[in-house]
Amino acid sequence: MKLIKILFLAGATLFAAAALAQQPKAPSPIAKTEPLEKCEWNAEKTTEHLKKMQEHILAIHDLSTKILAETDPVKKQALKDQQLELLRAQHLEKMQSHHNRHDQHEAPKN
């Protein structure tokens, strides 16, 4: 009886894998980006961007450490709120940057 269950599960797994392999794959988001030749970023701008990201990550991490160490619930919540505002500001900045890039690449409407 156990052998039948094992064979059944193995067959079902193979069937599911075959079904997934036949499904069309979604286009990669990378395929939609501009070719690197058209990209306006250079090494200096990339380094500047990465340093800004690093500062943000360190600030979030520092707040996480303080949140975990804080015993006063009111102070802990204040730290969480501060961290949330940092995350929200970064999210809004990313979305604004995304929309700006999208607007730059849109064809002019006549």
CYANA upper distance limits for C-alpha pairs under 8 A (distance plus 0.5 A):
  1 MET  CA      5 LYS  CA      6.97
  2 LYS  CA      6 ILE  CA      6.68
  3 LEU  CA      7 LEU  CA      6.60
  4 ILE  CA      8 PHE  CA      6.50
  5 LYS  CA      9 LEU  CA      6.61
  6 ILE  CA     10 ALA  CA      6.58
  7 LEU  CA     11 GLY  CA      6.58
  8 PHE  CA     12 ALA  CA      6.59
  9 LEU  CA     13 THR  CA      6.54
 10 ALA  CA     14 LEU  CA      6.73
 11 GLY  CA     15 PHE  CA      6.57
 12 ALA  CA     16 ALA  CA      6.61
 13 THR  CA     17 ALA  CA      6.64
 14 LEU  CA     18 ALA  CA      6.63
 15 PHE  CA     19 ALA  CA      6.66
 16 ALA  CA     20 LEU  CA      6.67
 17 ALA  CA     21 ALA  CA      6.67
 18 ALA  CA     22 GLN  CA      6.92
 19 ALA  CA     23 GLN  CA      7.20
 27 PRO  CA     31 ALA  CA      7.55
 28 SER  CA     32 LYS  CA      7.82
 29 PRO  CA     33 THR  CA      7.63
 34 GLU  CA     38 LYS  CA      6.79
 34 GLU  CA     39 CYS  CA      7.19
 35 PRO  CA     39 CYS  CA      7.23
 41 TRP  CA     45 LYS  CA      6.37
 41 TRP  CA     46 THR  CA      6.95
 42 ASN  CA     46 THR  CA      6.60
 43 ALA  CA     47 THR  CA      6.59
 44 GLU  CA     48 GLU  CA      6.69
 45 LYS  CA     49 HIS  CA      6.65
 46 THR  CA     50 LEU  CA      6.64
 47 THR  CA     51 LYS  CA      6.61
 48 GLU  CA     52 LYS  CA      6.79
 49 HIS  CA     53 MET  CA      6.79
 50 LEU  CA     54 GLN  CA      6.55
 51 LYS  CA     55 GLU  CA      6.72
 52 LYS  CA     56 HIS  CA      6.85
 53 MET  CA     57 ILE  CA      6.67
 54 GLN  CA     58 LEU  CA      6.60
 55 GLU  CA     59 ALA  CA      6.63
 56 HIS  CA     60 ILE  CA      6.73
 56 HIS  CA     86 LEU  CA      8.47
 57 ILE  CA     61 HIS  CA      6.54
 58 LEU  CA     62 ASP  CA      6.44
 59 ALA  CA     63 LEU  CA      6.73
 60 ILE  CA     64 SER  CA      6.69
 60 ILE  CA     83 GLN  CA      6.68
 60 ILE  CA     86 LEU  CA      7.90
 60 ILE  CA     87 LEU  CA      8.39
 61 HIS  CA     65 THR  CA      6.76
 62 ASP  CA     66 LYS  CA      6.82
 63 LEU  CA     67 ILE  CA      6.51
 63 LEU  CA     79 LEU  CA      7.08
 63 LEU  CA     80 LYS  CA      8.17
 63 LEU  CA     83 GLN  CA      6.79
 64 SER  CA     68 LEU  CA      6.69
 64 SER  CA     83 GLN  CA      8.31
 65 THR  CA     69 ALA  CA      6.73
 66 LYS  CA     70 GLU  CA      6.46
 66 LYS  CA     79 LEU  CA      7.94
 67 ILE  CA     76 LYS  CA      5.90
 67 ILE  CA     79 LEU  CA      6.56
 67 ILE  CA     80 LYS  CA      7.24
 70 GLU  CA     75 LYS  CA      7.51
 70 GLU  CA     76 LYS  CA      6.12
 71 THR  CA     75 LYS  CA      8.40
 71 THR  CA     76 LYS  CA      7.47
 72 ASP  CA     76 LYS  CA      6.51
 73 PRO  CA     77 GLN  CA      6.57
 74 VAL  CA     78 ALA  CA      6.77
 75 LYS  CA     79 LEU  CA      6.75
 76 LYS  CA     80 LYS  CA      6.75
 77 GLN  CA     81 ASP  CA      6.58
 78 ALA  CA     82 GLN  CA      6.68
 79 LEU  CA     83 GLN  CA      6.67
 80 LYS  CA     84 LEU  CA      6.57
 81 ASP  CA     85 GLU  CA      6.73
 82 GLN  CA     86 LEU  CA      6.95
 83 GLN  CA     87 LEU  CA      6.80
 84 LEU  CA     88 ARG  CA      6.51
 85 GLU  CA     89 ALA  CA      6.52
 86 LEU  CA     90 GLN  CA      6.74
 87 LEU  CA     91 HIS  CA      6.61
 88 ARG  CA     92 LEU  CA      6.63
 89 ALA  CA     93 GLU  CA      6.63
 90 GLN  CA     94 LYS  CA      6.66
 91 HIS  CA     95 MET  CA      6.67
 92 LEU  CA     96 GLN  CA      6.52
 93 GLU  CA     97 SER  CA      6.56
 94 LYS  CA     98 HIS  CA      6.55
 95 MET  CA     99 HIS  CA      6.64
 96 GLN  CA    100 ASN  CA      6.58
 97 SER  CA    101 ARG  CA      6.68
 98 HIS  CA    102 HIS  CA      6.64
 99 HIS  CA    103 ASP  CA      6.55
100 ASN  CA    104 GLN  CA      6.69
101 ARG  CA    105 HIS  CA      6.88
102 HIS  CA    106 GLU  CA      6.78
